């Protein structure tokens, strides 16, 4: 037992190193995890999951995949499916079907799999998923509408593709154990669908009532949801073997679309759990690969990969973008980007275990072919998508939008003036009332924790180039600066001054010391908030031919605070303690005018 405990601890440590490397290299974590698992398993023989877990391996993998599928379906809001354009809807419906059909035919002809096994593989490899697409989009810098299409396709295809893959698997698994009669197979499949959808919808509705009416303390919502999901998964499998995956997927989708159910805290809890499960799971699954399985990856497997990414993806993009506003170069970029991810790897491993157990010929091909597709698409597209976008001329200029941490009165006034000057601005806050007030002013908002995995999927950053930490919570400002520095760059992320008496106890002070100090050394959030509460206003002044900065200074006699300037091209320059702002002719200056300063109701001309 002690040895097994040490092995588990080492797997956890290896997973942490993989996650850190992925963060440093701005690559999807799944790539590092799979490479580490292959190195620890078939390459060196240091890790043998079957010997470590024995008969517990299949139940553990099954439970982990259930959690992953449940979390994915918990994000499937059908209103989003209908609200992101005809192209996205086509990609996640007809596009998924086209990919599955072509993948099935290619697997049958090239890999010599039976039609049943080929259909499972084809259905598995439909899913891309946000965990692999979003990191790629953050470094790609494609035009906004292309980023939106790829982003929402990745988010929505995750649960939609998972449901399709589970249904195909259920049909094949049931058919393989039947007497061969199509009618008998359809009856068994109908039973699985009835139990899966019945328990999923019924359990989702009843648990949704518990959450909506607060019959359970809020601190138990996430834990209770996890336990209820696993209970329904187990009951479903007891009623009919392997129907549990369908049950939890349907349950998650039902909760996500049931009115008044607070799912966001549950999603945030599942994020932490999923990182733990996914990290360990993929190292173990990759380590189960054998040299014999890797030897199966000859030219037919590479030919299958080429058909999947070189034929199926371009064809489905062409069909799904018919009649759209996209030009040929934009369609080419969409056709190139389709990395496979976590759902494909997890479900392939689980399905392979089960199908090998029941003696399905060709089941041993599922995992190595799936991992080949994942590694090839993630590596190839991560390295080549940006040069391709440059060559096609579909990258956008360096973004100048502003993400403001906070939706309080100070943040709202700054956001209003930025928006009025034509700058993209997003305010984020976990205070619902503040978010509603910002929305009433016409500002774009995100409600929730900007550092969460949910924010990584739903917080639109394609136009964001700068971070303004204007939250009253010092810890949140600091953590946001550390987080977004990695995404936006050191010269585009700023820190806010804190009171001298509190700066000594600032946990992240040393890590933030290299970042520019926003507005000034004595400009704390408390000071900004007090000035606004006393009647100060954030205003903007356009500098024409005769409007001079020295005239502005004399007019307000030290009763103003320049915050930022906006050039004619839309470029934002923020005032810092190290360098203020010096607006040029044609620029717009945004400043905080103190309450007892003269009103700006007449032209500032010399």
C-alpha positions as CSV (number, residue, x, y, z in Angstrom):
1,X,0.0,0.0,0.0
2,X,2.8,2.4,0.8
3,X,4.4,1.8,-2.6
4,X,1.0,2.4,-4.3
5,X,0.6,5.6,-2.3
6,X,4.0,6.8,-3.4
7,X,3.2,6.0,-7.1
8,X,0.0,8.0,-6.8
9,X,1.8,10.9,-5.3
10,X,4.4,10.8,-8.1
11,X,1.6,10.8,-10.7
12,X,0.2,13.9,-9.1
13,X,3.6,15.6,-9.1
14,X,4.2,14.7,-12.7
15,X,0.7,16.0,-13.6
16,X,1.6,19.3,-11.8
17,X,4.8,19.6,-13.8
18,X,2.9,19.0,-17.1
19,X,0.3,21.6,-16.3
20,X,3.0,24.1,-15.4
21,X,4.9,23.4,-18.7
22,X,1.7,23.8,-20.7
23,X,1.1,27.1,-19.0
24,X,4.6,28.3,-19.7
25,X,4.6,27.2,-23.4
26,X,1.0,28.3,-23.9
27,X,0.0,24.9,-25.2
28,X,-3.0,22.7,-24.2
29,X,-2.2,20.7,-21.1
30,X,-3.5,17.5,-22.6
31,X,-0.5,17.4,-24.9
32,X,2.0,17.4,-22.1
33,X,0.0,14.9,-20.1
34,X,-0.2,12.4,-22.9
35,X,3.5,12.8,-23.7
36,X,4.4,12.3,-20.1
37,X,2.2,9.2,-19.8
38,X,3.7,7.6,-22.9
39,X,7.2,8.3,-21.6
40,X,6.3,6.8,-18.2
41,X,4.5,3.8,-19.7
42,X,5.5,2.1,-22.9
43,X,8.8,4.0,-23.4
44,X,10.4,3.5,-19.9
45,X,8.1,1.0,-18.2
46,X,8.1,2.9,-15.0
47,X,4.3,3.1,-14.8
48,X,1.9,0.1,-15.2
49,X,-1.7,1.2,-14.4
50,X,-3.1,-2.3,-14.8
51,X,-0.8,-3.7,-12.1
52,X,-1.3,-0.7,-9.9
53,X,-5.1,-0.7,-9.9
54,X,-6.1,-4.2,-11.0
55,X,-9.9,-4.6,-11.3
56,X,-10.4,-1.1,-10.0
57,X,-9.0,0.5,-13.1
58,X,-12.2,0.3,-15.2
59,X,-14.5,1.6,-12.5
60,X,-12.1,4.5,-11.7
61,X,-11.8,5.5,-15.4
62,X,-15.6,5.2,-15.8
63,X,-16.3,7.5,-12.9
64,X,-13.7,10.0,-14.1
65,X,-15.2,10.1,-17.6
66,X,-18.7,10.5,-16.1
67,X,-17.5,13.6,-14.2
68,X,-15.8,15.0,-17.4
69,X,-18.9,14.4,-19.5
70,X,-21.2,15.9,-16.9
71,X,-19.1,19.0,-16.6
72,X,-19.1,19.4,-20.4
73,X,-22.8,19.0,-20.7
74,X,-23.3,21.4,-17.7
75,X,-22.1,24.2,-20.0
76,X,-24.5,23.4,-22.8
77,X,-26.9,26.4,-22.8
78,X,-29.3,25.8,-25.8
79,X,-29.8,29.6,-26.0
80,X,-26.1,30.0,-26.8
81,X,-26.5,27.3,-29.5
82,X,-29.1,29.5,-31.2
83,X,-27.4,32.8,-30.5
84,X,-24.1,32.6,-32.3
85,X,-24.9,32.6,-35.9
86,X,-25.9,30.1,-38.6
87,X,-22.3,29.1,-39.2
88,X,-21.7,27.9,-35.6
89,X,-25.1,26.1,-35.5
90,X,-24.2,24.3,-38.7
91,X,-20.7,23.4,-37.5
92,X,-21.9,21.7,-34.4
93,X,-24.8,19.9,-36.0
94,X,-24.4,19.1,-39.7
95,X,-20.7,19.6,-39.5
96,X,-20.4,17.0,-36.7
97,X,-22.5,14.6,-38.7
98,X,-20.3,15.1,-41.9
99,X,-17.1,14.5,-39.8
100,X,-18.5,11.4,-38.2
101,X,-19.6,9.9,-41.5
102,X,-16.3,10.6,-43.3
103,X,-14.3,9.4,-40.3
104,X,-16.4,6.2,-40.2
105,X,-15.9,5.4,-43.9
106,X,-12.1,6.2,-43.7
107,X,-11.7,4.0,-40.6
108,X,-13.4,1.1,-42.3
109,X,-11.5,1.4,-45.5
110,X,-8.0,2.4,-44.3
111,X,-7.8,0.8,-40.8
112,X,-9.8,-2.4,-41.8
113,X,-12.2,-1.9,-38.8
114,X,-15.7,-3.4,-38.9
115,X,-18.4,-0.8,-39.5
116,X,-19.4,-0.9,-35.8
117,X,-15.9,-0.1,-34.6
118,X,-15.4,2.4,-37.4
119,X,-18.5,4.2,-36.4
120,X,-17.4,4.4,-32.8
121,X,-14.0,5.9,-33.9
122,X,-15.7,8.3,-36.3
123,X,-18.1,9.6,-33.6
124,X,-15.3,9.9,-31.0
125,X,-13.2,12.2,-33.2
126,X,-15.9,14.7,-33.9
127,X,-15.2,16.6,-30.6
128,X,-12.6,19.3,-30.5
129,X,-13.4,21.0,-27.2
130,X,-12.5,24.3,-25.5
131,X,-9.5,23.0,-23.5
132,X,-7.5,22.7,-26.7
133,X,-9.1,25.4,-28.9
134,X,-9.0,28.3,-26.5
135,X,-5.3,28.3,-25.7
136,X,-4.6,28.2,-29.4
137,X,-6.9,31.2,-30.1
138,X,-5.2,33.3,-27.4
139,X,-2.0,33.2,-29.3
140,X,-3.4,33.1,-32.9
141,X,-4.8,36.7,-33.0
142,X,-7.3,36.0,-35.8
143,X,-10.0,38.4,-36.8
144,X,-12.7,38.7,-34.2
145,X,-15.5,36.9,-36.2
146,X,-13.2,34.0,-36.9
147,X,-12.2,33.8,-33.3
148,X,-15.8,33.8,-32.2
149,X,-16.7,31.0,-34.6
150,X,-13.9,28.8,-33.5
151,X,-14.4,29.6,-29.9
152,X,-18.1,28.8,-29.8
153,X,-17.7,25.7,-32.0
154,X,-15.2,24.4,-29.5
155,X,-17.5,25.1,-26.5
156,X,-20.7,23.7,-28.0
157,X,-19.3,20.7,-29.9
158,X,-18.0,19.4,-26.5
159,X,-21.3,18.3,-25.0
160,X,-23.1,17.8,-28.4
161,X,-20.3,15.5,-29.7
162,X,-20.2,13.7,-26.4
163,X,-23.9,12.8,-26.5
164,X,-23.5,11.6,-30.1
165,X,-20.4,9.5,-29.2
166,X,-22.1,7.9,-26.2
167,X,-25.2,7.0,-28.3
168,X,-23.1,5.3,-31.0
169,X,-21.0,3.4,-28.4
170,X,-24.2,2.2,-26.6
171,X,-25.6,0.9,-29.9
172,X,-22.4,-0.9,-30.9
173,X,-21.8,-2.3,-27.4
174,X,-25.3,-3.6,-27.2
175,X,-25.3,-5.0,-30.7
176,X,-22.1,-6.9,-30.2
177,X,-23.5,-8.9,-27.3
178,X,-26.9,-9.6,-29.0
179,X,-27.9,-12.6,-31.1
180,X,-27.2,-10.5,-34.2
181,X,-30.8,-9.7,-34.9
182,X,-31.3,-6.0,-35.8
183,X,-34.6,-5.9,-34.0
184,X,-33.1,-7.2,-30.8
185,X,-30.3,-4.7,-31.0
186,X,-32.7,-1.8,-31.5
187,X,-34.8,-3.0,-28.5
188,X,-31.7,-3.0,-26.3
189,X,-30.6,0.4,-27.6
190,X,-34.1,1.8,-27.0
191,X,-33.9,0.5,-23.4
192,X,-30.6,2.2,-22.9
193,X,-31.9,5.5,-24.3
194,X,-35.1,5.2,-22.2
195,X,-33.1,4.7,-19.0
196,X,-30.5,7.3,-19.9
197,X,-32.9,10.1,-20.9
198,X,-35.4,9.1,-18.3
199,X,-33.1,9.2,-15.3
200,X,-31.1,12.1,-16.8
201,X,-34.2,14.3,-17.3
202,X,-36.0,13.1,-14.1
203,X,-32.9,13.4,-11.9
204,X,-31.9,16.7,-13.4
205,X,-35.3,18.2,-12.9
206,X,-35.7,17.0,-9.3
207,X,-32.2,18.1,-8.3
208,X,-32.8,21.4,-10.1
209,X,-35.7,21.9,-7.8
210,X,-33.5,21.2,-4.8
211,X,-31.0,23.8,-5.9
212,X,-33.5,26.4,-7.1
213,X,-35.5,26.3,-3.9
214,X,-32.4,26.1,-1.7
215,X,-33.5,23.0,0.2
216,X,-29.8,22.3,0.6
217,X,-27.3,24.8,2.1
218,X,-25.4,26.7,-0.6
219,X,-22.1,25.4,0.6
220,X,-23.3,21.9,-0.1
221,X,-24.6,22.6,-3.7
222,X,-21.4,21.5,-5.5
223,X,-20.7,18.5,-3.3
224,X,-24.4,17.4,-3.4
225,X,-24.5,17.8,-7.2
226,X,-21.4,15.6,-7.6
227,X,-22.8,12.9,-5.3
228,X,-26.2,13.0,-7.0
229,X,-24.6,12.7,-10.4
230,X,-22.5,9.7,-9.3
231,X,-25.5,8.1,-7.6
232,X,-27.6,8.4,-10.8
233,X,-24.7,7.1,-12.8
234,X,-24.4,4.0,-10.7
235,X,-28.2,3.4,-10.6
236,X,-28.4,3.7,-14.3
237,X,-25.6,1.2,-14.8
238,X,-27.3,-1.2,-12.4
239,X,-30.5,-0.9,-14.3
240,X,-28.8,-1.4,-17.7
241,X,-25.1,-1.9,-18.2
242,X,-23.2,1.2,-19.5
243,X,-26.3,3.5,-19.7
244,X,-24.8,5.7,-17.0
245,X,-22.7,7.9,-19.3
246,X,-25.9,8.9,-21.2
247,X,-27.7,9.6,-17.9
248,X,-25.1,12.0,-16.6
249,X,-24.7,13.8,-19.9
250,X,-28.4,14.4,-20.2
251,X,-28.6,15.4,-16.5
252,X,-25.9,18.0,-17.0
253,X,-27.6,19.5,-20.1
254,X,-31.0,19.6,-18.3
255,X,-29.5,21.5,-15.3
256,X,-27.7,23.9,-17.6
257,X,-31.0,24.8,-19.3
258,X,-33.4,24.7,-16.3
259,X,-34.5,28.2,-15.4
260,X,-33.4,29.6,-12.1
261,X,-30.8,26.9,-11.2
262,X,-27.5,28.4,-10.0
263,X,-25.0,26.2,-11.9
264,X,-22.0,28.6,-12.0
265,X,-20.7,27.7,-8.5
266,X,-21.1,24.0,-9.4
267,X,-19.1,24.5,-12.6
268,X,-16.4,26.3,-10.7
269,X,-16.2,23.4,-8.2
270,X,-16.1,20.9,-11.1
271,X,-13.2,22.8,-12.7
272,X,-10.9,22.1,-9.8
273,X,-12.0,18.4,-9.6
274,X,-11.7,18.0,-13.4
275,X,-8.1,19.3,-13.4
276,X,-7.3,16.7,-10.8
277,X,-9.1,13.9,-12.6
278,X,-8.0,14.8,-16.1
279,X,-4.4,15.3,-15.2
280,X,-4.1,11.9,-13.5
281,X,-6.4,10.2,-15.9
282,X,-4.5,11.0,-19.0
283,X,-1.1,10.1,-17.6
284,X,-2.6,6.7,-16.6
285,X,-4.4,6.2,-20.0
286,X,-1.3,7.1,-22.0
287,X,0.8,4.8,-19.8
288,X,-1.5,1.9,-20.7
289,X,-0.4,2.1,-24.3
290,X,1.8,-0.9,-25.3
291,X,4.6,-1.1,-27.8
292,X,2.3,-3.5,-29.8
293,X,-0.4,-0.8,-29.9
294,X,2.0,1.9,-31.0
295,X,3.3,-0.5,-33.7
296,X,-0.2,-0.5,-35.1
297,X,0.3,3.1,-36.1
298,X,1.6,2.4,-39.6
299,X,0.8,4.2,-42.8
300,X,-3.0,3.4,-42.7
301,X,-3.3,5.3,-39.4
302,X,-1.4,8.3,-40.9
303,X,-3.6,8.1,-44.0
304,X,-6.7,8.1,-41.7
305,X,-5.3,11.2,-40.0
306,X,-4.9,12.9,-43.3
307,X,-8.5,12.2,-44.4
308,X,-9.8,13.4,-41.1
309,X,-8.0,16.8,-41.1
310,X,-7.3,17.2,-44.9
311,X,-10.7,16.0,-46.3
312,X,-13.4,15.8,-43.6
313,X,-12.7,19.2,-42.0
314,X,-12.3,21.3,-45.2
315,X,-15.4,19.7,-46.7
316,X,-17.6,20.3,-43.6
317,X,-16.4,23.9,-43.3
318,X,-17.2,24.5,-47.0
319,X,-20.7,23.0,-46.5
320,X,-21.4,24.8,-43.3
321,X,-20.2,28.2,-44.5
322,X,-22.3,28.2,-47.7
323,X,-24.0,31.6,-48.0
324,X,-22.0,33.1,-45.2
325,X,-20.0,36.4,-45.4
326,X,-16.7,34.5,-45.0
327,X,-14.1,34.8,-47.8
328,X,-11.9,31.9,-49.1
329,X,-8.9,32.8,-46.9
330,X,-11.1,32.9,-43.8
331,X,-12.6,29.6,-44.6
332,X,-9.1,28.1,-45.1
333,X,-8.2,29.1,-41.6
334,X,-11.4,27.6,-40.2
335,X,-10.7,24.4,-42.2
336,X,-7.2,24.1,-40.7
337,X,-8.0,24.5,-37.0
338,X,-9.7,21.4,-35.4
339,X,-7.5,20.0,-32.6
340,X,-9.0,17.0,-30.8
341,X,-9.0,17.1,-27.0
342,X,-10.0,15.7,-23.6
343,X,-13.4,14.2,-24.3
344,X,-12.1,12.2,-27.3
345,X,-9.1,10.8,-25.3
346,X,-11.2,10.0,-22.2
347,X,-14.1,8.4,-24.0
348,X,-11.8,6.5,-26.4
349,X,-10.0,4.9,-23.4
350,X,-13.2,4.0,-21.6
351,X,-14.9,2.6,-24.7
352,X,-11.7,0.6,-25.6
353,X,-11.6,-1.0,-22.1
354,X,-15.3,-2.0,-22.3
355,X,-15.2,-3.2,-25.9
356,X,-12.0,-5.2,-25.4
357,X,-13.8,-6.8,-22.4
358,X,-16.7,-8.0,-24.5
359,X,-14.4,-9.2,-27.3
360,X,-15.1,-6.6,-30.0
361,X,-12.5,-7.0,-32.8
362,X,-10.5,-3.9,-33.5
363,X,-11.1,-2.3,-30.0
364,X,-7.4,-2.2,-29.5
365,X,-7.1,0.4,-32.3
366,X,-9.3,3.0,-30.6
367,X,-6.8,4.4,-28.1
368,X,-3.6,4.6,-30.2
369,X,-5.4,6.1,-33.3
370,X,-7.2,8.6,-31.1
371,X,-4.0,9.7,-29.3
372,X,-2.2,10.0,-32.7
373,X,-4.9,12.3,-33.9
374,X,-4.8,14.4,-30.7
375,X,-1.1,14.8,-30.5
376,X,-0.7,15.5,-34.3
377,X,-3.5,18.0,-34.4
378,X,-2.5,19.8,-31.2
379,X,1.2,20.0,-32.1
380,X,0.8,20.8,-35.8
381,X,-1.9,23.3,-35.5
382,X,-0.4,25.1,-32.5
383,X,2.9,25.5,-34.4
384,X,1.4,26.4,-37.8
385,X,-1.9,28.2,-37.3
386,X,-0.3,31.6,-36.6
387,X,2.1,31.5,-39.6
388,X,-0.8,30.4,-41.7
389,X,-3.0,33.2,-40.4
390,X,-0.2,35.7,-41.3
391,X,0.2,34.2,-44.8
392,X,-3.6,34.3,-45.4
393,X,-3.8,37.9,-44.0
394,X,-6.6,37.1,-41.6
395,X,-4.9,38.2,-38.3
396,X,-6.2,41.3,-36.6
397,X,-4.0,44.2,-35.6
398,X,-2.7,44.3,-32.0
399,X,-5.9,44.6,-29.9
400,X,-6.4,47.8,-27.9
401,X,-9.5,46.8,-25.9
402,X,-9.5,47.1,-22.1
403,X,-10.5,44.5,-19.5
404,X,-11.5,46.2,-16.2
405,X,-11.5,44.1,-13.1
406,X,-14.5,45.6,-11.2
407,X,-17.9,47.1,-12.1
408,X,-18.0,49.6,-9.2
409,X,-18.7,53.3,-9.8
410,X,-15.1,54.1,-10.6
411,X,-14.8,51.2,-13.1
412,X,-18.2,52.1,-14.7
413,X,-17.2,55.7,-15.3
414,X,-13.9,54.7,-16.8
415,X,-15.6,52.1,-18.9
416,X,-18.2,54.6,-20.2
417,X,-15.6,57.0,-21.4
418,X,-13.6,54.3,-23.1
419,X,-16.7,53.0,-24.8
420,X,-17.7,56.5,-25.9
421,X,-14.2,56.9,-27.5
422,X,-14.7,53.8,-29.5
423,X,-12.5,51.4,-27.4
424,X,-13.7,47.9,-26.7
425,X,-14.2,47.5,-23.0
426,X,-15.3,44.6,-20.7
427,X,-16.1,44.9,-17.0
428,X,-16.0,41.8,-14.8
429,X,-17.2,41.5,-11.3
430,X,-18.8,38.9,-8.9
431,X,-21.2,41.5,-7.5
432,X,-24.5,41.0,-9.4
433,X,-25.9,44.5,-8.6
434,X,-22.7,46.2,-9.9
435,X,-22.9,44.1,-13.1
436,X,-26.5,45.0,-13.6
437,X,-25.8,48.7,-13.2
438,X,-23.0,48.4,-15.7
439,X,-25.3,46.6,-18.1
440,X,-27.9,49.4,-17.8
441,X,-25.2,51.8,-19.0
442,X,-24.7,49.7,-22.1
443,X,-21.3,48.3,-21.0
444,X,-20.2,44.7,-21.9
445,X,-19.8,42.7,-18.7
446,X,-18.8,39.3,-17.4
447,X,-20.4,38.1,-14.1
448,X,-18.1,35.8,-12.1
449,X,-14.5,35.1,-11.3
450,X,-12.3,36.3,-14.2
451,X,-9.6,33.8,-13.2
452,X,-11.9,30.7,-13.4
453,X,-12.1,28.1,-16.2
454,X,-15.6,29.3,-16.9
455,X,-14.2,32.7,-17.6
456,X,-11.5,31.2,-19.9
457,X,-14.3,29.7,-22.0
458,X,-16.9,32.5,-21.8
459,X,-15.0,35.8,-21.2
460,X,-14.4,37.3,-24.6
461,X,-10.8,38.5,-24.8
462,X,-10.3,38.6,-28.6
463,X,-10.3,42.4,-28.6
464,X,-8.6,42.9,-25.2
465,X,-5.1,44.3,-25.1
466,X,-4.9,45.9,-21.6
467,X,-5.9,45.1,-18.0
468,X,-7.0,47.7,-15.6
469,X,-7.4,46.3,-12.0
470,X,-10.1,48.6,-10.5
471,X,-11.6,46.2,-8.0
472,X,-11.8,47.1,-4.2
473,X,-10.3,43.7,-3.5
474,X,-6.5,44.0,-3.5
475,X,-6.0,40.3,-3.7
476,X,-8.2,40.0,-6.8
477,X,-6.4,42.9,-8.5
478,X,-3.0,41.3,-7.8
479,X,-4.0,37.8,-8.9
480,X,-5.7,39.2,-12.1
481,X,-2.5,41.0,-12.9
482,X,-0.4,37.9,-12.5
483,X,-2.9,35.8,-14.5
484,X,-3.4,38.1,-17.5
485,X,0.3,39.1,-17.7
486,X,0.8,35.6,-19.2
487,X,-1.9,36.2,-21.8
488,X,-1.5,39.9,-22.7
489,X,2.2,40.7,-22.0
490,X,4.1,42.6,-19.3
491,X,3.7,46.0,-20.9
492,X,-0.1,45.7,-21.1
493,X,-0.9,44.7,-17.5
494,X,-0.8,47.1,-14.6
495,X,-0.9,47.1,-10.9
496,X,-2.7,49.5,-8.6
497,X,-1.0,51.3,-5.6
498,X,-2.0,50.2,-2.1
499,X,-1.7,52.1,1.2
500,X,1.8,52.2,2.6
501,X,0.6,50.6,5.8
502,X,-0.8,47.6,4.0
503,X,1.8,47.2,1.2
504,X,4.2,45.4,3.6
505,X,1.7,42.6,4.0
506,X,0.9,42.3,0.3
507,X,1.3,38.6,-0.6
508,X,2.1,39.2,-4.2
509,X,4.0,42.4,-3.9
510,X,7.3,41.1,-4.9
511,X,5.9,39.1,-7.9
512,X,4.2,42.3,-9.1
513,X,7.0,44.8,-8.6
514,X,8.0,44.7,-12.3
515,X,4.6,45.8,-13.5
516,X,3.9,49.5,-14.2
517,X,2.1,51.3,-11.4
518,X,-1.3,52.6,-12.6
519,X,-2.0,56.3,-12.5
520,X,0.4,57.2,-9.7
521,X,2.3,56.0,-6.6
522,X,-0.4,57.4,-4.3
523,X,-3.4,56.6,-6.4
524,X,-5.1,53.8,-4.5
525,X,-8.5,52.3,-5.2
526,X,-9.7,53.9,-1.9
527,X,-8.6,57.3,-3.1
528,X,-10.3,56.9,-6.5
529,X,-13.5,55.6,-4.9
530,X,-13.6,58.5,-2.4
531,X,-13.1,61.1,-5.1
532,X,-15.9,59.7,-7.2
533,X,-18.2,59.4,-4.1
534,X,-17.6,63.1,-3.4
535,X,-18.8,64.1,-6.9
536,X,-15.7,63.6,-9.0
537,X,-16.3,62.6,-12.7
538,X,-14.3,60.8,-15.3
539,X,-14.4,63.0,-18.4
540,X,-12.7,63.1,-21.8
541,X,-11.3,66.0,-23.6
542,X,-10.4,66.0,-27.3
543,X,-7.2,67.8,-28.1
544,X,-7.7,69.8,-31.3
545,X,-5.3,72.3,-32.9
546,X,-5.5,74.8,-30.1
547,X,-6.3,72.7,-27.0
548,X,-3.1,72.4,-25.0
549,X,-2.1,70.2,-22.1
550,X,-0.6,73.2,-20.1
551,X,-3.9,75.1,-20.5
552,X,-5.7,72.1,-19.0
553,X,-3.3,72.0,-16.1
554,X,-3.7,75.7,-15.3
555,X,-7.5,75.5,-15.6
556,X,-7.8,72.8,-13.0
557,X,-4.9,73.9,-10.8
558,X,-3.9,70.4,-9.7
559,X,-7.6,69.3,-9.2
560,X,-7.5,66.6,-11.8
561,X,-6.0,63.2,-12.4
562,X,-5.1,62.2,-16.0
563,X,-5.9,58.5,-16.4
564,X,-5.2,57.6,-20.1
565,X,-5.1,58.9,-23.6
566,X,-6.6,57.5,-26.8
567,X,-4.9,58.1,-30.1
568,X,-6.6,58.7,-33.4
569,X,-5.9,55.1,-34.4
570,X,-7.7,53.9,-31.2
571,X,-4.5,53.0,-29.4
572,X,-4.7,53.4,-25.6
573,X,-1.9,54.8,-23.5
574,X,-2.3,54.5,-19.8
575,X,-0.9,56.9,-17.3
576,X,1.6,55.3,-14.9
577,X,3.8,56.5,-12.0
578,X,6.8,56.0,-14.3
579,X,5.4,58.0,-17.2
580,X,2.3,60.1,-17.4
581,X,0.3,60.8,-20.6
582,X,1.2,63.4,-23.1
583,X,-1.7,63.6,-25.6
584,X,-0.9,64.7,-29.1
585,X,-3.1,66.6,-31.5
586,X,-6.1,64.6,-32.3
587,X,-5.8,62.5,-29.2
588,X,-8.5,62.1,-26.5
589,X,-7.5,62.5,-22.8
590,X,-9.6,60.7,-20.2
591,X,-9.2,62.3,-16.7
592,X,-10.8,62.2,-13.3
593,X,-12.0,65.8,-12.6
594,X,-12.4,66.5,-8.8
595,X,-15.7,67.8,-7.6
596,X,-14.6,71.3,-6.7
597,X,-12.8,71.7,-10.1
598,X,-14.4,74.0,-12.8
599,X,-16.9,72.2,-15.0
600,X,-15.9,71.3,-18.5
601,X,-18.9,72.8,-20.2
602,X,-16.9,75.2,-22.5
603,X,-14.3,74.6,-25.2
604,X,-10.7,74.3,-23.8
605,X,-9.1,76.6,-26.4
606,X,-6.1,78.9,-26.0
